[in-house]
Amino acid sequence: MGLIKEPKGVDLSTKSEPWTEEELIDFRKLISEIKMKNTKRRKIDMQSNTKAK
């Protein structure tokens, strides 16, 4: 594997800043909402699959 040359004006660095407490709270809230939505969707899919059999 070789080095990749960066195009002019593009920074491909992977250094990131730590999240603030507010950002962490928002992120955790978003993830929990997504998990709830997916759980409901799976539950509905499971019910429709059992009825179809």
C-alpha positions as CSV (number, residue, x, y, z in Angstrom):
1,M,0.0,0.0,0.0
2,G,1.4,3.4,-1.0
3,L,1.0,6.9,0.0
4,I,-1.8,9.0,-1.5
5,K,-1.0,12.5,-2.7
6,E,-3.5,15.1,-1.6
7,P,-4.9,17.3,-4.3
8,K,-4.2,21.0,-3.9
9,G,-6.7,22.7,-1.5
10,V,-7.9,19.4,0.0
11,D,-7.0,18.3,3.5
12,L,-7.4,14.5,4.1
13,S,-6.3,14.6,7.7
14,T,-8.2,12.3,10.1
15,K,-7.6,14.4,13.3
16,S,-10.9,15.1,15.0
17,E,-12.0,17.3,17.9
18,P,-13.7,15.7,21.0
19,W,-17.5,16.1,21.2
20,T,-19.0,18.5,23.6
21,E,-21.5,17.3,26.2
22,E,-24.3,18.9,24.3
23,E,-23.3,17.1,21.1
24,L,-23.1,13.8,22.9
25,I,-26.6,14.3,24.4
26,D,-28.0,15.1,20.9
27,F,-26.2,12.1,19.3
28,R,-27.4,9.7,22.0
29,K,-31.0,11.0,21.6
30,L,-30.8,10.5,17.8
31,I,-29.4,7.0,18.1
32,S,-32.1,6.0,20.6
33,E,-34.8,7.3,18.3
34,I,-33.4,5.4,15.4
35,K,-33.2,2.2,17.4
36,M,-36.8,2.6,18.6
37,K,-38.0,3.2,15.0
38,N,-36.1,0.1,13.8
39,T,-37.5,-2.0,16.6
40,K,-41.0,-1.0,15.7
41,R,-40.4,-1.7,12.1
42,R,-39.0,-5.2,12.8
43,K,-41.9,-5.9,15.1
44,I,-44.4,-5.0,12.3
45,D,-42.5,-7.0,9.8
46,M,-42.4,-10.1,12.1
47,Q,-46.2,-9.8,12.6
48,S,-46.9,-9.5,8.9
49,N,-44.6,-12.5,8.1
50,T,-46.4,-14.7,10.6
51,K,-49.8,-13.8,9.2
52,A,-48.7,-14.6,5.7
53,K,-47.8,-18.2,6.5
